[in-house]
Amino acid sequence: MYSNHLTIQHWLTNHAKYTPNKTAIICGKHRLSFEQLNASVNQLIHSLKRAGIKKGDRTLDLYHAMVALSQLS
């Protein structure tokens, strides 16, 4: 059902399609199924597109966010 050569986007889409109710993420008391995770990822994609961000864009905001997330303790 799954290939070792799938991108994370295809991997998530396949899990959402074939095992939608299986738990994808547990964070504290919160759980997201693959279907819920895929839906929230798609919402974020649409928000980024509305903001004018395209695939391959590298903005300072992206790097600021990555560094900030890595430094959270």
N, C-alpha and C positions, 0 to 999 in steps of 0.2 A: 504494500500500500504506500510506503514512503521510500524515497530514494535518499541515499547518502549525499547526493549532490544538489539538494534543494536549497534555494535561498531561504532566509528566515521568513520572508513574505509568503512564499509558497508553502513552507512548512506550516505556518500559522493558518493559512487559508485551508489547507488540507485537513488539519486537526479540527477546525471550525466546521468543516463540511462532514467529516466522518465520525468525529467524537465531540459533538458540540457541547454536551453537558459535562464532559470530563473536566476536572479542575486543572486549570493552566497555571494559576498563580495563587499562592497563599501569602498574605502579608499581614501579620498580626492576626486580628479577628476577621479580616476580610478575605474573601475567596472570589476569584473570577473564573468562569468557565472559558473554554476556548471560544465559544460563540460570543460571550460578553467581551472578552479581550479583543477579538477581531473587530467587533462593533465599535469599541472605544478607539482602537487604532484608526479605523476608517473615519471616525469623527475628527480625530486630530489631523489626519491627512487633509480632509476638506477644509478645516480651519487654516492650515498652513497654505493651502492653495488660494484661499480667499485673501490671505495676507500677501499674496504675490510670490510666495516661495516655491521654487521649482526643484525637481529632482536634480541633484548635483550641485545645488547652491551651497556655498560655504560662506556663512556670514559670521561676523564677530559675535553676534548673539548666540549662535550655535556653540562656538568655542567657549564663550562665557558660561553658558549653561552646562556644558560638559565638565569644565573645571570646577564650577560650583558644586555640581552633584558629586564629583569625586572627592571634594574636600569636606562634605558633610560628615559629621561624626556623631 
